[in-house]
């Protein structure tokens, strides 16, 4: 039984998912993977289920009906992982914008005392590759906006590459997490810090996807903008 599980939400990731699964299982630590698929019409789930025969007891899938949102996919995965008693619970994208090799460093940061380890683009040593200037500008100023409104020192507030110790997710009232897009990532970090957990940022190089289609939208950006203001006045206990 592994102590570590990587939760990967998917919607139309047939170009990436098999390569990602094989890459993760080639790493020196025995990670497990949980795919949370939101009814991908491109057959992503079928690819995963075929791979499960090759990787029994290591690769799992939870299928949901319809595109229900990133945040709810992760919360579904968190509850599953807690029930299965994994100690280190990861968030990661399927599209290789997050380098699977960095999973080792994120896990080690938590093993060394952090409660949450963030793969960060904006601490010293972090980088972004293949993003147009417009996307870089939005992302950078979004994190600056979050720091100013929420009075937090986390530099990459919207990062989606993270490792949680199980005790963090057990403490957070997951059913009270409100947001689903970028704001979900901000809310989880902010809540972890407000509850007194140790949050560290580990520098990574983020590379924009080369295959598949980005899920970014104006609605997601708007949710993040207004959601941060709501978080500022939310009581967390």
N, C-alpha and C positions, 0 to 999 in steps of 0.2 A: 504493500500500500504506500503510495507516495504521500508526502506531506504537503504537496503543492499542486494547485489546479489553476489553469488559465481559462478564464471565461472569455469567449470570443462571440459577440453577437454578429449575426450575418443576415444580410438581405441582398440577394443577387451577387454572390461572391464566387461563382463557379470558376473564374479564371485564377483565383488565388488560393482557395481553401485547401486543395490537396498539397500544394507546395508548402503552405504554412504548416499543416499537420506534420508533414515529413520533416521539415526543418526543426520544429520543436522537439520531435522525438529523436532527433539526432544529437541533441545537446547532452552534455555530460551529467546533468542532474535529471532524475526520472520524473519529469513533469507529467501530469495528466491534463487533458483538455476537455472542456465542456463547451460545445457549440450551442448557442441559443438562436435558433433560426425562426424568423418571422414569416414563414410561408413563402420563401423565395420561389418565384415562378420559373427561375432559370435552372432549377434542379440542384441547387447547392446541397440541400438536405440529402438527396439521393447519393451524391458523391460521398458525403460524410458517412452515411450508413454502409456504403460499400467498404470504406476504409475501416470501419469498426470491426469488420471480420478479420482484418489484418492486424489490428491493434486492440485485441480484446482486453477489457478491464483497464484501459488507458484512455480511450477516446469515447466520449459520451455525447448524446444530443438530446436537447429538449426542443420540441417543435411547438410553435404557437401559431394561431390562426390570424393572419393579417399583420400589417406593419404597425406594431404597437409602441414603438419608440425605444431609443437606446437606453434611457434610464430604467424603464420597466424591464427591459431584457437583462440588464445587470442585476437588478434587485431580484429577479427570478433566479438568476444564477447564484447570487450570494446566498439566498435561502437554501438552495440545493447544496451548495458547498459546505455551509455550516452543518446541515443535517448529515452530510457525509464525513464531517469532522476533519476537514483539511485545515492545516495551520496557516498556510500561506496562500492567499487568494488573490489572483491577478486579474486586471483588466488589460485587454490588448485588442487592437484592430486586426482584421483579417488581411489587410491589403499591403502589408510589409512597410507601411509608413513607420511602424515601430519595429526595430531590429530585434528578432528573437534572441540573438546573442546577449542582449542587455538584460534578459530575464534573470540571468545568473547574478548580475550586480544588484538588481533590485531585491532579489531574495536575500542576498548577503547583507544588504543594508538593514533589513528587518531582523535577520538572525543576529546582527551586531547590536541591536537595541532600539531601532526605529519601530514605530507602530504602523506607519504608512510611509512607503518609499515612492516618490514620484519621479518618473522619467521626464526630466525637465529640459526644455529647449533654451531657457533664458537664464540659467545660472552659468557661471564661468565654465567653459568647456562644452557647453551645449550649442547646437547648431540646427539650422533648417536648410534643407536642400530641395531644389526643384520647385519651390513655391514662387509664383509671381509676386512682384513688389506689393500689389494690392492685398493679397492674402497675408503676407508677412506683416503689413501695417495693421490690418484689422486684428490679427492675433496678438501682436505686441501691445497695442493700445487697449485691447480688451482686458489683458492681464493687468495693465497699469490701472485701468478703471476699477477693476475688482479690488486691487490693493488699497486704492484711495477710499472707496465706499465702505469696504468691510474692515479696514484697518488691519490687514493681514500682511505678513512678510513673505507669503508664498509668491514666487515670481512667475511660475507657469500655472496660473489658476485654472486654465481650461484644458490642461493636459489629460489625455485619456489612457496613459500607459502607467499603471500603478500596481503596487503590491500592498495588500492589507494583511496585518495579523488578524486572525479569526476574532480575537477579543474586541477589536474595533467594530466589526460588523455585527457582533452580538450586542454591543452596547447601543449602537445607533438604532433608532426606531425607523426601520426601513420603510414601513408603511406610511410614515409621515414625510418621507422625501417627496417633494412636490414636482420637481421639474424633470424633463426627459432628454433634452439636448445638451448643448454646452453648459447650460445652467445646472444640469444634473452634476456634471463634473465639478463645478464650482461649489455646489451645495454640499457634496460629500466631503470635500477637503475642508471647507469652512466648519462643517459640523464636527469633523474629527478633531480639528484644532480647538474648537470651543469646548469640547468634552475633555480636553486636557491630554490628548494623545500626542506623542512625539511624531512630527511630520518632517521628513527630510527630502531634499531634492537631489537627484543623481543626474549629472549631465548626460544627455544622449544626443545623437544626431537623428533628427526627424526627416524622413524623405517622403515627398508626396507620392501618392499611388501612381503606378505606371500602367495598371490594368484595372478595369472596372470603372464605376462611376461614383464620384463623391456624393455623400448624402447631405452636404451643407445646403442650407436654404435661408431665405430672409426670415421665415418664421422662427427658425432655431436661433438666429442672431437676435431677433426681437425678444424672444423669451429670455435670453441671457441678459440683455440690457435691463429689462424691467425686473427680472427675477432677482438680480443682485440687490436692488433697492428693497425688495420685499424681505430678502434674507437679513438685511441689516437690522430689521425690527422684529425678526422672528425669535421667539424664546426657545432656547435649546437646553434640554436637561436630560 
